Amino acid sequence: MLAGKGVPKRFWPEAVLWATYVLNRSPTLSVKDVTPEEAWSKMKPSIHYFRVFGCLAYAHIEDVQRKKLVPKSVKCVHLGISEELQ
């Protein structure tokens, strides 16, 4: 994942966390017809927000944190999901 997107090696912990997060929401042979997350929580996981690790992303800047005529977002790189959203 790191080499494929040209992400520096110092971000390997984020890559491992994202890979684990995705794998837990992917079908496996150990649990028939459900994902590990679904087997644990009894709820089908939502994956609509999944993005490719290391892809270009834009982070929204809240209205209270910016002034007029300032961009509403900042360019960044996707390194996984925030722990606050998990």
CORGIBEL-V691062 format. One record per helix or strand of 2 or more residues. SS is the DSSP state (hx for helix, st for strand). FROM is the first residue (numbers start at 1). TO is the last residue. If there is no record, write none. Layout:
ss->(SS,SS)
from->(FROM,FROM)
to->(TO,TO)
//
This chain:
ss->(hx,hx,hx,st,hx,st)
from->(2,9,36,56,63,73)
to->(5,23,41,60,65,77)
//
